[in-house]
Amino acid sequence: MASLADNIERYLKSLLDQAREGMIEIRRAEIAQEFDCVPSQINYVLATRFTPEQGYVVESRRGGGGYIRILRLSWGSPPGLLQQICCSIGSDISQEDAEALLSRLAEIGALSRRQEAMLRASLRMETSMLDPPWDGIMRASLLKAMLMVLFEEN
């Protein structure tokens, strides 16, 4: 039997499948009401199942007219995708999350497998001797810089 989180995830992904540009805007309270759960359950699903590493960018705007925008990463996505990826990486990133993001970018054709392997190796080599939190900070900075160069070439 599927859990509530699984059902919410499946529902949101079905909305994304139906969306023309791979992007949807939802209201947390409306989804929570539809699934008869608290809004924090929606937050949990978004935070754990719609991450950049899994191929999604999630933006939210709070307040009365607030919304949550979910964008599925794909090659040929709207302009500003690189900026959204860089924002989602933030100021630091773990090796596991960086590698998951690189895998997803290769999966959708944004990177070749060779480029993915080179980026993975570079990130590992350049951050392996650093202690936390500096390793994550350096990894995020390097990853953003390398993606900017590669995406500009494409």
DRENZAMI-233849 format. One line per 4 residues: for each residue x, y, z of N, C-alpha, C. Coordinates in pm, whole numbers, m for minus. Example, Ala and Ser with C-alpha at 12.3 -4.5 7.8 and 13.67 -1.06 7.14 Angstrom:
1319/m569/780/1230/m450/780/1320/m330/780 ~ 1285/m225/708/1367/m106/714/1290/3/787
//
This chain:
84/m118/0/0/0/0/89/125/0 ~ 57/219/m86/136/341/m99/111/434/20 ~ 215/503/59/202/599/170/142/729/117 ~ 105/814/209/51/944/173/152/1022/90
278/1020/132/384/1091/58/395/1038/m84 ~ 385/905/m101/391/846/m235/275/895/m321 ~ 156/902/m262/39/947/m336/50/1094/m377 ~ 102/1177/m287/120/1319/m319/224/1333/m429
333/1260/m417/438/1264/m519/381/1222/m655 ~ 310/1115/m658/252/1063/m783/156/1167/m845 ~ 76/1230/m760/m19/1331/m807/55/1450/m869 ~ 156/1501/m798/231/1615/m850/303/1581/m980
357/1461/m988/426/1420/m1111/328/1404/m1226 ~ 206/1361/m1196/106/1351/m1303/68/1491/m1353 ~ 62/1589/m1263/36/1726/m1304/150/1778/m1393 ~ 273/1744/m1355/388/1785/m1435/386/1719/m1573
344/1594/m1579/336/1524/m1707/236/1591/m1800 ~ 130/1647/m1743/26/1712/m1822/62/1856/m1859 ~ 157/1915/m1787/193/2055/m1809/272/2068/m1939 ~ 246/2173/m2012/311/2194/m2141/461/2219/m2129
500/2301/m2037/640/2342/m2029/715/2273/m1915 ~ 661/2166/m1861/728/2097/m1753/732/2175/m1624 ~ 633/2263/m1605/628/2346/m1486/483/2358/m1440 ~ 465/2353/m1308/332/2374/m1252/343/2472/m1136
234/2538/m1108/222/2622/m989/106/2566/m908 ~ 132/2544/m782/31/2489/m693/21/2575/m568 ~ m83/2553/m494/m98/2615/m362/m94/2501/m260 ~ m4/2517/m166/19/2414/m64/m110/2379/9
m187/2478/48/m309/2453/125/m412/2374/43 ~ m421/2404/m87/m516/2332/m171/m479/2184/m185 ~ m352/2157/m203/m307/2018/m215/m327/1946/m81 ~ m295/2014/28/m315/1954/160/m462/1921/183
m550/2011/142/m693/1987/158/m738/1869/73 ~ m685/1861/m49/m723/1751/m138/m682/1615/m81 ~ m568/1611/m13/m520/1486/44/m554/1471/192 ~ m628/1567/246/m669/1564/386/m548/1546/479
m451/1635/461/m330/1630/544/m290/1773/580 ~ m189/1786/661/m139/1917/699/m43/1968/591 ~ m35/2100/574/54/2155/472/201/2114/488 ~ 243/2087/611/382/2045/630/411/1911/561
308/1829/540/327/1703/466/364/1734/321 ~ 305/1838/265/338/1880/129/483/1929/126 ~ 520/2006/228/660/2052/238/756/1934/240 ~ 723/1832/317/808/1714/327/826/1648/190
718/1630/118/725/1567/m15/811/1650/m108 ~ 791/1780/m107/870/1867/m194/1018/1863/m158 ~ 1048/1865/m29/1187/1868/15/1260/1738/m9 ~ 1188/1627/m10/1256/1498/m23/1244/1433/m160
1144/1472/m238/1119/1402/m365/1123/1492/m488 ~ 1141/1620/m467/1148/1715/m579/1271/1803/m563 ~ 1385/1741/m556/1511/1812/m536/1582/1831/m670 ~ 1677/1923/m676/1754/1940/m800/1826/1810/m840
1871/1736/m739/1941/1611/m767/1849/1510/m835 ~ 1721/1522/m811/1623/1432/m872/1562/1492/m998 ~ 1610/1610/m1034/1568/1670/m1159/1458/1774/m1148 ~ 1446/1840/m1033/1341/1940/m1014/1396/2065/m948
1336/2177/m981/1362/2302/m911/1229/2345/m850 ~ 1230/2375/m721/1109/2417/m651/1130/2558/m600 ~ 1038/2646/m635/1040/2784/m586/912/2804/m508 ~ 918/2887/m405/794/2917/m334/787/3064/m301
666/3113/m295/639/3250/m256/532/3243/m149 ~ 565/3298/m36/472/3292/77/374/3408/73 ~ 272/3396/154/174/3504/164/41/3464/104 ~ m52/3557/105/m187/3531/58/m194/3484/m86
m114/3547/m173/m112/3507/m313/2/3412/m341 ~ 51/3346/m238/168/3261/m251/144/3137/m335 ~ 249/3082/m384/241/2962/m467/367/2880/m450 ~ 364/2763/m503/482/2680/m514/493/2645/m661
607/2673/m719/632/2642/m859/728/2524/m865 ~ 693/2421/m939/779/2304/m957/814/2298/m1104 ~ 945/2293/m1130/996/2287/m1267/1075/2159/m1284 ~ 1039/2080/m1383/1115/1959/m1414/1230/1999/m1504
1352/1965/m1462/1470/1997/m1541/1473/1910/m1666 ~ 1493/1974/m1779/1511/1901/m1904/1590/1988/m1998 ~ 1661/1924/m2088/1738/2000/m2186/1638/2078/m2270 ~ 1664/2203/m2291/1570/2285/m2364/1466/2348/m2273
1489/2343/m2143/1398/2408/m2049/1406/2559/m2068 ~ 1319/2631/m2004/1314/2776/m2022/1447/2843/m1990 ~ 1470/2962/m2050/1591/3038/m2018/1596/3063/m1867 ~ 1716/3075/m1816/1731/3097/m1673/1743/2968/m1595
1741/2853/m1665/1752/2725/m1597/1884/2714/m1521 ~ 1994/2755/m1585/2124/2748/m1519/2123/2830/m1391 ~ 2063/2947/m1396/2055/3030/m1276/1974/2960/m1167 ~ 1866/2894/m1206/1785/2822/m1107/1863/2706/m1047
1939/2636/m1130/2020/2525/m1079/2123/2578/m981 ~ 2190/2687/m1018/2291/2745/m929/2230/2792/m797 ~ 2112/2851/m804/2044/2893/m680/2009/2772/m594 ~ 1967/2664/m658/1929/2547/m581/2050/2476/m520
2166/2489/m583/2288/2432/m526/2320/2503/m396 ~ 2299/2634/m395/2322/2711/m273/2469/2735/m247 ~ 2502/2762/m123/2640/2796/m88/2725/2674/m58 ~ 2663/2559/m38/2741/2436/m21/2657/2316/m66
2728/2208/m100/2660/2087/m148/2746/1966/m112 ~ 2681/1859/m73/2754/1736/m39/2799/1668/m168 ~ 2897/1580/m156/2945/1505/m273/2833/1421/m331 ~ 2754/1358/m245/2644/1273/m292/2541/1354/m370
2504/1471/m318/2406/1555/m387/2462/1609/m518 ~ 2588/1645/m519/2651/1693/m643/2652/1584/m748 ~ 2686/1462/m708/2690/1351/m803/2550/1315/m853 ~ 2451/1324/m767/2313/1297/m809/2267/1402/m911
2303/1528/m889/2268/1634/m983/2337/1610/m1117 ~ 2466/1575/m1114/2538/1549/m1238/2477/1430/m1313 ~ 2438/1327/m1240/2373/1212/m1304/2244/1253/m1373 ~ 2166/1334/m1305/2039/1379/m1362/2063/1464/m1487
2162/1553/m1483/2192/1636/m1599/2239/1551/m1717 ~ 2313/1445/m1689/2355/1354/m1796/2235/1276/m1849 ~ 2147/1235/m1758/2026/1160/m1796/1939/1237/m1895 ~ 1926/1367/m1873/1839/1447/m1959/1913/1501/m2081
2042/1470/m2092/2119/1512/m2209/2183/1648/m2198 ~ 2178/1709/m2081/2241/1840/m2062/2393/1828/m2054 ~ 2441/1711/m2013/2584/1680/m2007/2607/1546/m2075 ~ 2723/1532/m2137/2759/1400/m2190/2810/1316/m2072
2816/1187/m2091/2869/1100/m1983/3015/1133/m1955 ~ 3088/1171/m2057/3229/1210/m2038/3238/1337/m1953 ~ 3155/1436/m1985/3154/1559/m1906/3115/1530/m1762 ~ 3017/1444/m1744/2974/1405/m1608/3091/1344/m1532
3162/1251/m1596/3275/1184/m1530/3386/1284/m1495 ~ 3412/1376/m1586/3516/1477/m1560/3477/1567/m1443 ~ 3352/1608/m1438/3307/1694/m1329/3312/1620/m1196 ~ 3267/1495/m1195/3273/1415/m1072/3415/1405/m1020
3507/1369/m1110/3648/1352/m1071/3707/1483/m1021 ~ 3676/1592/m1089/3728/1722/m1047/3678/1760/m908 ~ 3549/1740/m886/3492/1775/m756/3554/1691/m644 ~ 3568/1562/m670/3627/1474/m568/3771/1514/m538
3849/1534/m644/3991/1562/m627/4014/1696/m557 ~ 3938/1797/m596/3961/1930/m543/3907/1951/m401 ~ 3817/1864/m357/3758/1885/m224/3794/1777/m124 ~ 3863/1673/m167/3889/1559/m78/3977/1593/41
4061/1691/29/4153/1725/138/4099/1834/230 ~ 3980/1882/202/3922/1990/282/3832/1934/391 ~ 3829/2003/502/3741/1966/612/3607/2037/598 ~ 3501/1978/656/3372/2046/658/3384/2176/737
3317/2279/705/3222/2296/595/3289/2340/465 ~ 3421/2358/467/3490/2412/349/3479/2322/226 ~ 3471/2191/247/3460/2101/132/3330/2125/55 ~ 3221/2140/126/3092/2165/61/3084/2301/m4
3146/2399/58/3149/2535/3/3230/2537/m126 ~ 3347/2475/m122/3432/2469/m241/3364/2388/m352 ~ 3301/2279/m316/3233/2193/m414/3122/2271/m485 ~ 3043/2345/m409/2934/2423/m468/2989/2529/m564
3092/2596/m521/3152/2700/m604/3209/2643/m734 ~ 3282/2534/m723/3338/2469/m841/3230/2417/m935 ~ 3130/2353/m878/3022/2296/m958/2950/2406/m1037 ~ 2918/2516/m972/2850/2626/m1040/2937/2680/m1154
3065/2702/m1126/3155/2757/m1227/3168/2663/m1347 ~ 3183/2534/m1321/3198/2438/m1431/3070/2426/m1512 ~ 2955/2425/m1446/2828/2417/m1519/2807/2540/m1605 ~ 2844/2656/m1554/2829/2779/m1632/2909/2770/m1761
3032/2725/m1753/3116/2712/m1872/3057/2610/m1970 ~ 3018/2495/m1919/2963/2391/m2007/2830/2431/m2070 ~ 2743/2495/m1994/2612/2533/m2049/2627/2646/m2151 ~ 2725/2734/m2130/2748/2842/m2227/2794/2786/m2360
2872/2677/m2358/2920/2615/m2481/2804/2556/m2559 ~ 2705/2501/m2488/2590/2438/m2554/2494/2543/m2599
//
